[in-house]
Amino acid sequence: MSSETDSSLPTVAVFGLGIIGSRCADQLLNQGYHVKTWNRTPKERADSESDPISAAEGADYLAFYLKDGIALREVFSSIQNQLKPSQTVLNHSTVDLETTKWLAEQCEEIGCSFLDAPFTGSKVAAGQGALVYYVGGDSEVLESARQVLEITSKEIKPLGPVGSATVVKIATNLISASTVQALAEALAITNAYGIQPEVLTESVASNASGSVLASMKLPTMAIGDYDTHFSLENMLKDSRFALQLAGDAGLETPGIQATSAAMEAQCKKGHAHLDFSALFKAYDTA
Ligand SMILES: NC(=O)c1ccc[n+]([C@@H]2O[C@H](COP(=O)([O-])OP(=O)(O)OC[C@H]3O[C@@H](n4cnc5c(N)ncnc54)[C@H](OP(=O)(O)O)[C@@H]3O)[C@@H](O)[C@H]2O)c1
């Protein structure tokens, strides 16, 4: 890996240097891209710009890794008058569907290209350039952005028009949140009956319910390690997006409703910034 800039490569502006954006900016830098970054809370980085307009200026690609739709609308609104049709906006933040549609409309008015490109993969995957992007949008725009997206990902999944990736991302996070709630309940029950956590972890691994998520989260919940890969408050936000999508479609979704309430309760107890596996704190008496 080199940190020397290759002038033949496009310039990428990264907005949002949280768990994921900071690691993606590093990956792009290490692969020779000219990177400009901006974060609401200033970060000590050589590529930091003091305001979003300076970060956007001259960038071929604008990659957003912000918390939610509110943040995305705020930041985008502050730069949109400066954007040019030659620029491409890549939204990687998990936002509500209305915000994705709003952003697509704003980009269309400006004439710049846009991809609805949320991702799966967490802190470790981001640090390895191994995210998986779900992409909604024009296939030609995707092909022109592919080289940039590949730096931070191991897989790119085109899903259809703008909005399709947002909906799939929210739906898959419904599964992850519900799964971790189920794992927390199972761990609480097996603990109560004197069964060692390793026994549950191994048994789940041999069960049809076994998953990468279960193998990651069961061992850490069992020892009360809630180091943040994906925060509880961000998963709570996504559960609310799922409830909104379900409600708008006239669907009852009691499972995610209960899990969302459990996450809200833990956030109110001061655990918002812990990993979302802090759902187990409802049972963790250590
Ligand atoms: N971590 C994961 O495993 C994962 C996986 C899939 C998808 N995602 C999604 O990817 C996005 C980024 O995730 P993350 O884990 O990197 O989140 P994070 O660590 O919570 O970082 C959030 C970023 O958003 C910024 N932000 C929040 N509110 C803002 C506002 N009003 N205006 C401007 N900036 C604002 C924060 O800036 P400050 O530093 O100033 O607070 C920070 O840079 C989120 O939408 C998340 O749901 C994350």
The ligand as an SDF file (V2000), in Angstrom:
LIG
                    3D

 48 52  0  0  0  0  0  0  0  0999 V2000
  -20.8620    0.9280   11.5560 N   0  0  0  0  0  0  0  0  0  0  0  0
  -21.4610    0.0120   10.8180 C   0  0  0  0  0  0  0  0  0  0  0  0
  -21.2790   -1.1840   11.0150 O   0  0  0  0  0  0  0  0  0  0  0  0
  -22.4160    0.3810    9.6990 C   0  0  0  0  0  0  0  0  0  0  0  0
  -22.8460   -0.6440    8.8400 C   0  0  0  0  0  0  0  0  0  0  0  0
  -23.7400   -0.3480    7.8170 C   0  0  0  0  0  0  0  0  0  0  0  0
  -24.2110    0.9580    7.6720 C   0  0  0  0  0  0  0  0  0  0  0  0
  -23.7860    1.9470    8.5270 N   0  0  0  0  0  0  0  0  0  0  0  0
  -24.3250    3.3010    8.3120 C   0  0  0  0  0  0  0  0  0  0  0  0
  -23.2950    4.1150    7.7870 O   0  0  0  0  0  0  0  0  0  0  0  0
  -23.4090    5.4530    8.3190 C   0  0  0  0  0  0  0  0  0  0  0  0
  -22.1440    5.7970    9.0730 C   0  0  0  0  0  0  0  0  0  0  0  0
  -21.9680    4.7940   10.0950 O   0  0  0  0  0  0  0  0  0  0  0  0
  -20.8660    4.9250   11.2320 P   0  0  0  0  0  0  0  0  0  0  0  0
  -20.9120    3.6530   11.9840 O   0  0  0  0  0  0  0  0  0  0  0  0
  -19.5860    5.4140   10.6540 O   0  0  0  0  0  0  0  0  0  0  0  0
  -21.5400    6.0670   12.1250 O   0  0  0  0  0  0  0  0  0  0  0  0
  -20.8900    6.9550   13.2770 P   0  0  0  0  0  0  0  0  0  0  0  0
  -19.6020    6.3910   13.7340 O   0  0  0  0  0  0  0  0  0  0  0  0
  -22.0050    7.1850   14.2320 O   0  0  0  0  0  0  0  0  0  0  0  0
  -20.5680    8.3370   12.5140 O   0  0  0  0  0  0  0  0  0  0  0  0
  -21.6060    9.1990   12.1440 C   0  0  0  0  0  0  0  0  0  0  0  0
  -21.0330   10.3630   11.3620 C   0  0  0  0  0  0  0  0  0  0  0  0
  -22.1140   11.2760   11.0610 O   0  0  0  0  0  0  0  0  0  0  0  0
  -21.7410   12.5790   11.5080 C   0  0  0  0  0  0  0  0  0  0  0  0
  -22.9270   13.3400   11.8620 N   0  0  0  0  0  0  0  0  0  0  0  0
  -23.9150   12.9820   12.7230 C   0  0  0  0  0  0  0  0  0  0  0  0
  -24.8630   13.9460   12.7530 N   0  0  0  0  0  0  0  0  0  0  0  0
  -24.4370   14.9390   11.9350 C   0  0  0  0  0  0  0  0  0  0  0  0
  -24.9890   16.1820   11.5240 C   0  0  0  0  0  0  0  0  0  0  0  0
  -26.1770   16.6230   11.9750 N   0  0  0  0  0  0  0  0  0  0  0  0
  -24.2860   16.9330   10.6260 N   0  0  0  0  0  0  0  0  0  0  0  0
  -23.0960   16.4920   10.1550 C   0  0  0  0  0  0  0  0  0  0  0  0
  -22.5320   15.3160   10.4890 N   0  0  0  0  0  0  0  0  0  0  0  0
  -23.2070   14.5450   11.3580 C   0  0  0  0  0  0  0  0  0  0  0  0
  -20.8250   12.3490   12.6840 C   0  0  0  0  0  0  0  0  0  0  0  0
  -20.0610   13.4970   12.9430 O   0  0  0  0  0  0  0  0  0  0  0  0
  -19.4960   13.8120   14.4310 P   0  0  0  0  0  0  0  0  0  0  0  0
  -18.1750   13.0740   14.5140 O   0  0  0  0  0  0  0  0  0  0  0  0
  -19.3600   15.2770   14.4530 O   0  0  0  0  0  0  0  0  0  0  0  0
  -20.5300   13.2890   15.4080 O   0  0  0  0  0  0  0  0  0  0  0  0
  -19.9810   11.1790   12.1510 C   0  0  0  0  0  0  0  0  0  0  0  0
  -19.0090   11.6320   11.2460 O   0  0  0  0  0  0  0  0  0  0  0  0
  -24.6830    5.4420    9.1940 C   0  0  0  0  0  0  0  0  0  0  0  0
  -25.7670    5.8360    8.4050 O   0  0  0  0  0  0  0  0  0  0  0  0
  -24.8140    3.9800    9.5770 C   0  0  0  0  0  0  0  0  0  0  0  0
  -26.1530    3.6280    9.8770 O   0  0  0  0  0  0  0  0  0  0  0  0
  -22.8840    1.6850    9.5250 C   0  0  0  0  0  0  0  0  0  0  0  0
  1  2  1  0
  2  3  2  0
  2  4  1  0
  4  5  1  0
  4 48  2  0
  5  6  2  0
  6  7  1  0
  7  8  2  0
  8  9  1  0
  8 48  1  0
  9 10  1  0
  9 46  1  0
 10 11  1  0
 11 12  1  0
 11 44  1  0
 12 13  1  0
 13 14  1  0
 14 15  2  0
 14 16  1  0
 14 17  1  0
 17 18  1  0
 18 19  2  0
 18 20  1  0
 18 21  1  0
 21 22  1  0
 22 23  1  0
 23 24  1  0
 23 42  1  0
 24 25  1  0
 25 26  1  0
 25 36  1  0
 26 27  1  0
 26 35  1  0
 27 28  2  0
 28 29  1  0
 29 30  1  0
 29 35  2  0
 30 31  1  0
 30 32  2  0
 32 33  1  0
 33 34  2  0
 34 35  1  0
 36 37  1  0
 36 42  1  0
 37 38  1  0
 38 39  2  0
 38 40  1  0
 38 41  1  0
 42 43  1  0
 44 45  1  0
 44 46  1  0
 46 47  1  0
M  CHG  2   8   1  16  -1
M  END
$$$$
